[in-house]
Amino acid sequence: MRASQFRLAALGVVVALSLTAAACSSDSKTATTATTAKSSATTQDAAKAAGLTATNFGPGCAAVPTDGKGSFSGMAQDPAATAASNNPALSTLVAAVKAAGLVDTLNGAGPFTIFAPTNDAFAKIDKATLAKVLADKATLTKILTYHVIAGQKMNAQQLADAGSVKTVEGDSVKITKAGDTININGQTAVVCGNVQTANGTVQIIDTVLMPS
């Protein structure tokens, strides 16, 4: 083989190797990008799931004080009835609990899962009806105990997974999930979820639940 031919052959080999290396590098970058995207999606899914299992979530959480006894960390130190009394958004519920004589019960050992209607939830009931209910201890107790699950501290995801949970009142509530929204009986939404107290988990809701 002539020297010129040898040089051309060698050049061809170098070019071929360069093209192969470039292709491998491109494939590697594509694989890395795909892996990164998959990992990111997994992380996002995990973060979304965590919102229903551990952390507080929902638009109503903005009304919770940022510090003091009524804050998330403050309520976690007290049993349920006391914790609720320190949250200004739950003052009507606290008045109802006192009228029904359930303070000691909800401050008991538990554990409990409690659906806690906000003041705005009670405001959906006309004043005359609400006044009548607050004055009728038997009816009020029936309604309030329909908001309590005894023996378990359930986060929002656990409630959704259960689908239906029996309350202290005796009837069950039906729980469904749409995205990151938890609904009870198809008409009540959790507006601030997974609020911890010393003896329970509180799901703050936007409508008062009514037993059958």
C-alpha positions as semicolon CSV with decimal commas, in nm:
position;residue;x (nm);y (nm);z (nm)
1;M;0,000;0,000;0,000
2;R;0,129;0,341;-0,095
3;A;0,187;0,600;0,178
4;S;-0,092;0,822;0,043
5;Q;-0,338;0,532;0,045
6;F;-0,236;0,438;0,401
7;R;-0,295;0,794;0,517
8;L;-0,643;0,798;0,357
9;A;-0,734;0,467;0,520
10;A;-0,616;0,589;0,860
11;L;-0,815;0,910;0,817
12;G;-1,125;0,704;0,739
13;V;-1,082;0,503;1,058
14;V;-1,045;0,823;1,265
15;V;-1,359;0,972;1,111
16;A;-1,556;0,652;1,175
17;L;-1,445;0,639;1,536
18;S;-1,537;1,005;1,583
19;L;-1,886;0,950;1,444
20;T;-1,936;0,644;1,666
21;A;-1,826;0,835;1,974
22;A;-2,060;1,123;1,892
23;A;-2,352;0,884;1,849
24;C;-2,278;0,714;2,180
25;S;-2,254;1,052;2,352
26;S;-2,591;1,155;2,205
27;D;-2,754;0,828;2,316
28;S;-2,606;0,873;2,663
29;K;-2,741;1,229;2,689
30;T;-3,086;1,111;2,572
31;A;-3,088;0,830;2,827
32;T;-2,975;1,066;3,102
33;T;-3,244;1,318;3,009
34;A;-3,513;1,047;3,011
35;T;-3,394;0,917;3,347
36;T;-3,391;1,268;3,492
37;A;-3,742;1,337;3,363
38;K;-3,869;1,008;3,507
39;S;-3,704;1,083;3,841
40;S;-3,854;1,433;3,843
41;A;-4,202;1,297;3,773
42;T;-4,162;1,041;4,050
43;T;-4,051;1,313;4,290
44;Q;-4,349;1,529;4,196
45;D;-4,588;1,237;4,248
46;A;-4,431;1,166;4,586
47;A;-4,456;1,530;4,687
48;K;-4,821;1,542;4,584
49;A;-4,897;1,225;4,777
50;A;-4,715;1,363;5,081
51;G;-4,953;1,656;5,079
52;L;-5,234;1,417;5,174
53;T;-5,038;1,205;5,417
54;A;-4,816;1,424;5,629
55;T;-4,826;1,797;5,564
56;N;-5,107;2,047;5,602
57;F;-5,280;2,130;5,276
58;G;-5,573;2,327;5,141
59;P;-5,677;2,693;5,102
60;G;-5,820;2,710;5,453
61;C;-5,476;2,667;5,605
62;A;-5,410;3,034;5,531
63;A;-5,652;3,125;5,813
64;V;-5,451;2,932;6,073
65;P;-5,233;3,164;6,286
66;T;-4,863;3,145;6,209
67;D;-4,758;3,135;6,572
68;G;-4,894;3,092;6,922
69;K;-5,141;2,839;7,061
70;G;-5,361;2,853;6,750
71;S;-5,080;2,777;6,505
72;F;-5,013;2,430;6,366
73;S;-4,727;2,374;6,609
74;G;-4,930;2,520;6,896
75;M;-5,236;2,302;6,832
76;A;-5,015;1,994;6,820
77;Q;-4,935;2,046;7,188
78;D;-5,298;2,043;7,311
79;P;-5,585;1,790;7,296
80;A;-5,850;1,846;7,029
81;A;-6,109;2,061;7,208
82;T;-5,846;2,287;7,360
83;A;-5,658;2,313;7,032
84;A;-5,978;2,412;6,849
85;S;-6,052;2,679;7,110
86;N;-5,724;2,847;7,017
87;N;-5,810;2,862;6,646
88;P;-6,030;3,167;6,569
89;A;-6,173;2,999;6,258
90;L;-6,333;2,728;6,476
91;S;-6,503;2,940;6,743
92;T;-6,859;2,835;6,647
93;L;-6,759;2,468;6,661
94;V;-6,606;2,522;7,004
95;A;-6,931;2,685;7,126
96;A;-7,126;2,386;6,995
97;V;-6,890;2,137;7,163
98;K;-6,932;2,321;7,493
99;A;-7,312;2,329;7,455
100;A;-7,316;1,954;7,395
101;G;-7,090;1,887;7,691
102;L;-6,827;1,714;7,476
103;V;-6,517;1,911;7,579
104;D;-6,388;1,644;7,817
105;T;-6,462;1,370;7,564
106;L;-6,267;1,538;7,285
107;N;-5,987;1,620;7,527
108;G;-5,969;1,254;7,627
109;A;-5,703;1,000;7,544
110;G;-5,826;0,934;7,189
111;P;-5,692;0,887;6,937
112;F;-5,949;1,065;6,720
113;T;-5,997;1,179;6,365
114;I;-6,217;1,488;6,369
115;F;-6,393;1,673;6,090
116;A;-6,402;2,032;6,213
117;P;-6,644;2,272;6,038
118;T;-6,524;2,631;6,011
119;N;-6,727;2,931;6,122
120;D;-6,816;2,982;5,755
121;A;-6,947;2,624;5,742
122;F;-7,185;2,695;6,031
123;A;-7,281;3,025;5,865
124;K;-7,432;2,823;5,579
125;I;-7,705;2,713;5,822
126;D;-7,973;2,979;5,868
127;K;-7,955;3,150;6,206
128;A;-8,290;3,027;6,334
129;T;-8,209;2,663;6,258
130;L;-7,860;2,694;6,406
131;A;-7,996;2,851;6,725
132;K;-8,251;2,571;6,756
133;V;-7,982;2,304;6,709
134;L;-7,749;2,466;6,962
135;A;-8,034;2,465;7,215
136;D;-8,118;2,096;7,157
137;K;-7,843;1,897;7,328
138;A;-7,951;1,557;7,191
139;T;-7,961;1,676;6,830
140;L;-7,640;1,873;6,870
141;T;-7,460;1,572;7,018
142;K;-7,580;1,353;6,731
143;I;-7,446;1,602;6,476
144;L;-7,112;1,659;6,649
145;T;-7,039;1,290;6,709
146;Y;-7,105;1,235;6,338
147;H;-6,789;1,441;6,287
148;V;-6,569;1,214;6,500
149;I;-6,393;0,884;6,427
150;A;-6,266;0,714;6,742
151;G;-5,960;0,493;6,779
152;Q;-5,763;0,623;6,479
153;K;-5,562;0,925;6,373
154;M;-5,623;0,921;5,998
155;N;-5,458;1,151;5,748
156;A;-5,644;1,258;5,436
157;Q;-5,495;0,989;5,215
158;Q;-5,587;0,716;5,463
159;L;-5,944;0,846;5,469
160;A;-5,958;0,843;5,089
161;D;-5,814;0,492;5,078
162;A;-6,071;0,370;5,331
163;G;-6,356;0,517;5,127
164;S;-6,603;0,486;5,414
165;V;-6,543;0,524;5,788
166;K;-6,781;0,470;6,080
167;T;-6,830;0,767;6,311
168;V;-6,897;0,781;6,686
169;E;-7,258;0,871;6,604
170;G;-7,297;0,528;6,444
171;D;-7,342;0,615;6,078
172;S;-7,055;0,614;5,830
173;V;-6,917;0,895;5,619
174;K;-6,815;0,840;5,258
175;I;-6,480;0,984;5,153
176;T;-6,365;1,042;4,797
177;K;-6,061;1,210;4,643
178;A;-6,046;1,421;4,329
179;G;-5,689;1,529;4,263
180;D;-5,570;1,670;4,593
181;T;-5,922;1,753;4,715
182;I;-6,087;1,533;4,976
183;N;-6,468;1,526;4,984
184;I;-6,696;1,387;5,254
185;N;-7,042;1,262;5,157
186;G;-7,003;1,432;4,819
187;Q;-7,084;1,777;4,955
188;T;-6,817;1,873;5,204
189;A;-6,452;1,946;5,123
190;V;-6,146;1,943;5,345
191;V;-6,013;2,299;5,331
192;C;-5,720;2,246;5,567
193;G;-5,607;1,890;5,610
194;N;-5,398;1,687;5,852
195;V;-5,395;1,932;6,142
196;Q;-5,232;1,756;6,436
197;T;-5,341;1,780;6,798
198;A;-5,203;1,593;7,097
199;N;-5,475;1,327;7,075
200;G;-5,595;1,336;6,717
201;T;-5,583;1,449;6,357
202;V;-5,823;1,724;6,251
203;Q;-5,956;1,773;5,900
204;I;-6,102;2,125;5,877
205;I;-6,409;2,124;5,648
206;D;-6,627;2,378;5,470
207;T;-6,974;2,236;5,542
208;V;-7,138;2,090;5,853
209;L;-7,204;1,716;5,811
210;M;-7,558;1,604;5,883
211;P;-7,633;1,244;5,986
212;S;-7,933;1,071;5,835
